[in-house]
């Protein structure tokens, strides 16, 4: 899953939001590192809707303009959960390897396989 998709789904996990709300939330979640432009966001929202990961929630008129709200579907929640778990596993491996490196590598060099060798990751090494 691409990072913008992950961040959009994460933003919608908090509840339904309109496009500008998603843009603002993604910027906040990523500490300003990811800034979505409106065209990029709406193309992604269309794709995510086509994949069944998000759905229209409601529309409201604000200052004469229609504001469409989007929500995470159950399928979108399951996909976000799976991606979060995948990233968590990768983070655990990276953290363990960095700790071993800082400790002089003794813990890392003594392992003969498993998660720390990369073979224990779902989908192979990153």
C-alpha positions in Angstrom: 0.0 0.0 0.0 1.3 3.4 -0.9 1.9 5.9 1.9 -0.8 8.4 0.7 -3.4 5.6 0.6 -2.4 4.5 4.1 -2.7 8.0 5.4 -6.1 8.7 3.7 -7.5 5.5 5.2 -6.0 6.4 8.5 -7.6 9.8 8.4 -11.0 8.2 7.6 -10.6 5.7 10.4 -11.4 8.5 12.8 -14.8 9.1 11.2 -16.3 10.6 8.0 -14.6 13.6 6.6 -14.8 15.8 3.6 -11.9 16.3 1.1 -10.3 19.3 2.7 -10.6 17.6 6.2 -8.8 14.6 4.8 -6.0 16.8 3.3 -5.6 18.6 6.7 -5.6 15.3 8.6 -3.1 13.7 6.4 -0.8 16.7 6.8 -1.2 16.4 10.6 -0.8 12.6 10.8 2.4 12.8 8.7 3.8 15.8 10.7 3.7 17.9 7.5 5.7 15.5 5.5 2.8 14.5 3.2 0.8 17.3 1.7 -1.9 16.1 -0.7 -3.1 18.4 -3.5 -6.8 18.4 -4.2 -6.5 16.7 -7.6 -4.3 13.9 -6.1 -6.7 13.4 -3.3 -9.9 13.2 -5.4 -8.3 10.8 -7.8 -7.2 8.6 -4.8 -10.7 8.9 -3.3 -12.3 7.8 -6.6 -9.9 4.8 -6.8 -10.5 3.8 -3.1 -14.3 4.0 -3.7 -13.9 1.8 -6.8 -12.0 -0.7 -4.6 -14.7 -0.6 -2.0 -12.4 0.7 0.7 -14.3 3.9 1.2 -17.8 5.1 0.5 -19.8 8.3 0.3 -21.2 9.1 3.7 -23.3 12.3 3.1 -23.3 15.6 1.4 -24.0 19.0 2.9 -24.1 22.5 1.5 -21.7 25.0 3.1 -21.6 28.6 1.8 -23.5 27.5 -1.4 -21.0 24.7 -2.1 -21.6 21.0 -1.8 -19.3 19.2 0.6 -19.1 15.4 0.2 -18.1 13.3 3.2 -16.4 10.0 2.8 -16.2 7.1 5.3 -14.1 4.0 5.7 -15.9 0.8 4.8 -15.6 -2.5 6.7 -13.4 -3.7 3.9 -11.3 -0.5 4.1 -10.9 -1.0 7.9 -9.8 -4.6 7.4 -7.3 -3.5 4.7 -5.9 -0.7 7.0 -5.7 -3.2 9.9 -3.7 -5.7 7.7 -1.4 -2.9 6.5 -0.9 -1.6 10.0 0.1 -5.1 11.2 2.5 -5.6 8.3 4.2 -2.3 9.1 4.3 -3.1 12.8 6.1 -6.4 12.0 8.6 -4.6 9.8 9.2 -2.0 12.5 9.8 -4.6 15.1 12.5 -6.3 12.9 14.1 -2.9 12.1 14.1 -1.9 15.8 15.6 -5.3 16.9 18.3 -5.0 14.2 19.2 -1.4 15.1 19.4 -2.3 18.8 21.7 -5.2 17.9 23.9 -3.0 15.8 24.2 -0.5 18.6 25.1 -3.2 21.0 27.9 -4.3 18.8 26.0 -6.9 16.8 26.3 -9.7 19.3 22.6 -10.5 19.4 22.2 -10.2 15.6 25.2 -12.4 14.7 24.1 -15.2 17.0 20.8 -15.7 15.2 20.5 -18.4 12.6 17.3 -17.4 10.8 13.8 -16.5 11.8 12.3 -13.0 11.8 15.6 -11.2 12.2 17.1 -12.8 9.1 14.3 -11.3 7.0 12.9 -14.8 6.2 10.3 -14.5 9.0 8.5 -11.5 7.4 5.2 -12.0 5.6 5.8 -11.5 2.0 9.6 -11.7 2.2 12.2 -9.2 3.1 11.4 -5.5 2.7 
